[in-house]
Amino acid sequence: KLFVLIIPNQNSIYKIDAVKRDLNKNIKYFISSLTNDNGVKLIFPLDELLTNNKPDQERVYFYTDHHTTDDGTFIVYKELIKSVQKEFPNIKPLTKDDFTYFYNTEIRAERQRSFSVGQTCRLIGLTIPTCEKYLDYQYRYFTHKNHLLVTKKDIDEKYLLANTYHYPKGANYRVLVFGDSSIENLMEFIPYTFKDVYKIRLNGPLSLSEN
């Protein structure tokens, strides 16, 4: 099975005055142009992010970065697994009780899992001191209670950045995840749902097959 997850852009949730056009227009057209008989499952959790966004408590996007926070990513994860469960009903989604939490004003949103002032600040050329002025919000970060049970291996080659994960308590499926940097925060959740996960930094979908 193939599942295509399209994560809405940040401007969909927090309107930016300088961005006048509807950035979701092409995405919505793409989704509506696909027929239901091609076997592709599309997930576009815009409504769920809008509904659950609590800027003063559980912000779904970072201030200084264009990626979803752990709270936002967990909403995206739940919508993805909801779609997966329709095809694989024995898969058990994670709940917030499966995690412990810590807080940090800095941003963790890349493969290295290190904290920084945020990729958006870097991309538009702001200095670190300028970015740091905006780091006054305590973001909540998730840590799975069984994170020590996951075996993770890095695969770094010239044209390939990949990771493998094995979690003995996960559902007995092998999952291939590939996409851009937006999938990195999902790796706090997907490896604890399935037994074997192979992640590649390319573009897009999630597919799985039973062992």
N, C-alpha and C positions, 0 to 999 in steps of 0.2 A: 504494500500500500504506500501511496505517496501523499504526504500532507504538506501543503504550502502555507507557511505562516507569514503574513505581511504585517509588520509592526507599524502602526501609524506614526507619522512624524510628530515631533514635539509641538509644532505650531498648531496641530490639530487640537491639542489640549490647552496649551497656554498661547493665546493669540499674540502674535508679534506684529506691531503696527507697520513695521517696514515690509512685511510680507503680505501683499494684498491679494494675490491669487489663491485659489483653492487648491492646495497641494494634493488633496485626495481625489480630485476630479478624475485624473488619469487612472488611478488605482481602482476607483469605483467602476469606471468604464471597462477596464481590463477584467474585473470580476464578473460584470454583467455580460461580457462577450463570450465567456466560457459556457459551454453546455454542460448539463448534468451527467452526460453519458461518457465522459472522457476518463473517469476514474480518479481525477484529481480532487482532493479535499482542500478547500480554501478556508483559511481562518484569518479574519480581519477584525481584531477586538477593539475597534474604535469606541463603540457605545459603552463597553465594559470599563474602559479606561476613563471615559468622561464621567460615568456614573460613580465610580469608586474613588476618583481623585479627591483628596482632602489636603489642600496645599499647606495647611497649618499642622497636620498630623501625619498623613501618609501620602506624601507627594509622589506622583508616579513618574515624573521626569526630574532630572537634576537641573539646578539653576545654571551651572557653568559647563554643562555637557549635554549632548543631544541623545544620550541613551536613557533607557528606562531605569529607574531606581530598583532596588530589590523588591519594594512593595509593588511597583508597576509591573516588574517582570513576573512576579507571582500571579498577578491578574492575567497576564498574557499566557503564562504556563497553564493555568486552570482552564482557559478557553481552548488551548491546544489539546490538552488531555481530554476534555469533554468531547471533542471531535474524534479523537483517537478511540475513546471508549465505545463509540457507536459501531466500530469495526472490531474492536478487541475488548469486549465487556468485562473480562477478568482482570484488566489493569486497574490498579488502585491508585488514585491520585493522592498526592501529598496534601497534608493540612498544616495549618500554622502551628499545631501542637507538635509537629515533627521537628521543630527548630528551636534553637536558642537565638538570642538577639544581642547585638551590640550597636553602639551609635558612634558616628564619626561625621565631622563636618566636611571632610574631603571625599573625593569621588573615586569609586572602584568600578571600572566599566571596561576593562580590556583583558586580553588573554593573560597578561602577566599577573593579574589580580593584585596589583600594587595600587596604593592610593596616590592621588594627584589633585591638582586644581581643576582638572576637567579638560577633555579633548577639544571642546568648542572654543574655550579660551585660547588654547594653543593654536588652533587652526586659523583664527582671525587675528592672531599676532599680538594679543594682549600680553603684557608683562605679568610675571607671577605675582608681584605685589598687588597689581590691579585686580587680578583674579581672586586673590586671597581676601579682598574686601567683601566679596560676595559669599564667602564660606561661613555663613552665620546660621546655617540650618543644620540641625542634627538629623542626618539620614539614618534610617534603620537598616541594618544588614543582617541577613539570615545565615545561620550556620546549622547544618543538619546535625541532629544529635548523634547520628552514626557516621559522621564524616571520616572517622579513622578506619572504617571498614572498606572504604573505596580504594581500589588500586588504580592509580592514574599514571599513565606513561606519556611523555612528550615525544612527538615525532617532528623533528625540525630538519627539513631538507631544503635545497635551493629554491624550489618552486612549490613547496608544500609546508604548511603549518597545520599540524594535526595533533589530536590527543585521543587516547583510548582510556576508557573507564570500565572497571568491573566492580559490580556491587552484588554480593552473593544473596542479599535479601530482596533484590529487585524482581520484577515480573520477568518470566523466562522468555525474553525477546532480545533480538539483536537490533540495534537502532543505528542508523546512519544520519547524522545531522550535518548539514553544510549550509553556510551562509556567511554574511559579513559580520562586522563586529557586534551587531545586535544580538547574536546568539550567545555571546560570551557570558552574559549574566544568567542566561537560561541554564548554564552548566552548574549553577547552584541548586538546580531542581531536577533536571532530566536524568542525570546519572543515578539518582536515588529512586527512580521510578522503574527503571529497567535493569536487567542483569548486565548487559554489555552494550556500551555506547562507543561509537567511533565518530569523532567530530573533525570536520575539515573546514578551514576558513576559505570558503568560496562565496557562493551566493545561494541562499534560499531554503529549500524544503527539508522535510524530515520524512524518512521512510523506514519501515520495519518489517521483519519477517520472523516467524516463529522458529525456535531451535528444533 
